[in-house]
Amino acid sequence: MGKRIVVVTGASSGMGRELALQIADRYKVDAEFWLIARRSDRLYELKKRLERKGKSSRIFSLDLMNDESFSKLETLLQKERPRIMLLVNASGFGKLGGFSGLDKEELGGMIDLNCRALTLMCRICLPYMADGYGHIINFASAAAFCPQPWFSVYAATKAYVLSFSKALSEELADRCIGVTAVCPGPVRTEFFDIAEEREVLPLYKKLFMADPRRVAKKALKDTLLMKRTSTYGISMNIFRIFIRFLPEGLVFSAIRHINGK
Ligand SMILES: NC(=O)c1ccc[n+]([C@@H]2O[C@H](COP(=O)([O-])OP(=O)(O)OC[C@H]3O[C@@H](n4cnc5c(N)ncnc54)[C@H](OP(=O)(O)O)[C@@H]3O)[C@@H](O)[C@H]2O)c1
């Protein structure tokens, strides 16, 4: 196998970008960063920052809702046969609002990017992860912990990511390749520029907004500990545990009340 690489999707902003920077600081081994997202100017900015940290990187301005993007990446991987140290699947989006108020493109897009693209990235990268070496970080969400009326499809895509990541981690345990599903609550990123296009986030969630740097730091720490899930913050960890014991009807009534429905 060839050179070592770190693959990051969603590298143009938010937690993908932050993870790329923190991986560069934390992992001392020499690896090239493959930075994937649609906005090349943002990727270029990140490339420059990584250069200042002594890390080389390559920019892939790709739309992961487009099948051609996977063919391009797969062809390149076949040609260069790198050794993938880390795959970070951070590209994703969500739209707040009732199911009937969202159009086909918005609903299908969330499923395509959050589920299909993440799954295909795992599939095309895995052959380049050596046994006992390599880790996958998949961004799920605290929205994966229970069904969420008025954020229904997004929460369902994240439940998929959490379930898939846990199962994959068990399948890969014999190869000593780790999979960590990151499940943060609301995080202060550009995510909400898109999420709030139709409906605004309930006020209480705004009070729990986390810093993307802290979420990324915890995700990396849990990755090194080979944890299957990473949940940042006391409130989200309490939510994760208690939600299992609360009757669904009660949870739905609370969500209805909070959303003013
Ligand atoms: N922020 C939160 O509150 C929160 C909470 C829990 C989980 N999450 C999850 O965490 C992950 C990172 O989100 P974030 O908060 O960092 O949001 P963000 O700042 O909006 O970042 C999303 C990233 O996805 C990329 N992306 C969007 N559409 C794409 C496409 N079609 N093809 C390729 N890349 C695409 C964006 O890049 P381009 O636009 O340049 O393509 C961007 O780099 C997401 O999976 C999100 O669902 C977020």
The ligand as an SDF file (V2000), in Angstrom:
LIG
                    3D

 48 52  0  0  0  0  0  0  0  0999 V2000
  -24.6190   21.4290   14.0040 N   0  0  0  0  0  0  0  0  0  0  0  0
  -25.3800   20.6180   14.6970 C   0  0  0  0  0  0  0  0  0  0  0  0
  -26.1770   21.0620   15.5500 O   0  0  0  0  0  0  0  0  0  0  0  0
  -25.2980   19.1360   14.5280 C   0  0  0  0  0  0  0  0  0  0  0  0
  -25.7420   18.3170   15.5760 C   0  0  0  0  0  0  0  0  0  0  0  0
  -25.6540   16.9440   15.4450 C   0  0  0  0  0  0  0  0  0  0  0  0
  -25.1280   16.3900   14.3100 C   0  0  0  0  0  0  0  0  0  0  0  0
  -24.7160   17.1890   13.2850 N   0  0  0  0  0  0  0  0  0  0  0  0
  -24.1680   16.5290   12.0940 C   0  0  0  0  0  0  0  0  0  0  0  0
  -22.7850   16.7910   12.0580 O   0  0  0  0  0  0  0  0  0  0  0  0
  -22.3180   16.7930   10.7040 C   0  0  0  0  0  0  0  0  0  0  0  0
  -21.5410   18.0730   10.4470 C   0  0  0  0  0  0  0  0  0  0  0  0
  -22.4540   19.1580   10.5440 O   0  0  0  0  0  0  0  0  0  0  0  0
  -22.0110   20.6450   10.8880 P   0  0  0  0  0  0  0  0  0  0  0  0
  -22.7720   21.0650   12.0740 O   0  0  0  0  0  0  0  0  0  0  0  0
  -20.5410   20.7640   10.8920 O   0  0  0  0  0  0  0  0  0  0  0  0
  -22.6730   21.4040    9.6590 O   0  0  0  0  0  0  0  0  0  0  0  0
  -22.0520   22.3480    8.5260 P   0  0  0  0  0  0  0  0  0  0  0  0
  -21.1350   23.3440    9.1030 O   0  0  0  0  0  0  0  0  0  0  0  0
  -23.2420   22.8340    7.7600 O   0  0  0  0  0  0  0  0  0  0  0  0
  -21.2140   21.3220    7.6330 O   0  0  0  0  0  0  0  0  0  0  0  0
  -21.8060   20.4470    6.7460 C   0  0  0  0  0  0  0  0  0  0  0  0
  -20.7840   20.0070    5.7250 C   0  0  0  0  0  0  0  0  0  0  0  0
  -21.4110   19.1200    4.7780 O   0  0  0  0  0  0  0  0  0  0  0  0
  -21.0000   19.4970    3.4640 C   0  0  0  0  0  0  0  0  0  0  0  0
  -22.0090   19.1490    2.4810 N   0  0  0  0  0  0  0  0  0  0  0  0
  -23.3020   19.5560    2.4440 C   0  0  0  0  0  0  0  0  0  0  0  0
  -23.8960   19.0830    1.3370 N   0  0  0  0  0  0  0  0  0  0  0  0
  -22.9570   18.3650    0.6600 C   0  0  0  0  0  0  0  0  0  0  0  0
  -22.9670   17.6360   -0.5460 C   0  0  0  0  0  0  0  0  0  0  0  0
  -24.0710   17.5400   -1.3050 N   0  0  0  0  0  0  0  0  0  0  0  0
  -21.8300   17.0270   -0.9530 N   0  0  0  0  0  0  0  0  0  0  0  0
  -20.6940   17.1150   -0.2030 C   0  0  0  0  0  0  0  0  0  0  0  0
  -20.6450   17.7810    0.9690 N   0  0  0  0  0  0  0  0  0  0  0  0
  -21.7450   18.3940    1.3850 C   0  0  0  0  0  0  0  0  0  0  0  0
  -20.8340   21.0130    3.5640 C   0  0  0  0  0  0  0  0  0  0  0  0
  -19.9490   21.4670    2.5470 O   0  0  0  0  0  0  0  0  0  0  0  0
  -20.3630   22.1860    1.1850 P   0  0  0  0  0  0  0  0  0  0  0  0
  -21.5850   23.0100    1.4610 O   0  0  0  0  0  0  0  0  0  0  0  0
  -19.1460   22.9800    0.8450 O   0  0  0  0  0  0  0  0  0  0  0  0
  -20.5960   21.0720    0.2220 O   0  0  0  0  0  0  0  0  0  0  0  0
  -20.2020   21.1610    4.9310 C   0  0  0  0  0  0  0  0  0  0  0  0
  -18.8060   21.0120    4.8410 O   0  0  0  0  0  0  0  0  0  0  0  0
  -23.5670   16.6250    9.8450 C   0  0  0  0  0  0  0  0  0  0  0  0
  -23.7080   15.2720    9.4900 O   0  0  0  0  0  0  0  0  0  0  0  0
  -24.7080   17.0300   10.7770 C   0  0  0  0  0  0  0  0  0  0  0  0
  -25.9140   16.3780   10.4290 O   0  0  0  0  0  0  0  0  0  0  0  0
  -24.7710   18.5410   13.3730 C   0  0  0  0  0  0  0  0  0  0  0  0
  1  2  1  0
  2  3  2  0
  2  4  1  0
  4  5  1  0
  4 48  2  0
  5  6  2  0
  6  7  1  0
  7  8  2  0
  8  9  1  0
  8 48  1  0
  9 10  1  0
  9 46  1  0
 10 11  1  0
 11 12  1  0
 11 44  1  0
 12 13  1  0
 13 14  1  0
 14 15  2  0
 14 16  1  0
 14 17  1  0
 17 18  1  0
 18 19  2  0
 18 20  1  0
 18 21  1  0
 21 22  1  0
 22 23  1  0
 23 24  1  0
 23 42  1  0
 24 25  1  0
 25 26  1  0
 25 36  1  0
 26 27  1  0
 26 35  1  0
 27 28  2  0
 28 29  1  0
 29 30  1  0
 29 35  2  0
 30 31  1  0
 30 32  2  0
 32 33  1  0
 33 34  2  0
 34 35  1  0
 36 37  1  0
 36 42  1  0
 37 38  1  0
 38 39  2  0
 38 40  1  0
 38 41  1  0
 42 43  1  0
 44 45  1  0
 44 46  1  0
 46 47  1  0
M  CHG  2   8   1  16  -1
M  END
$$$$
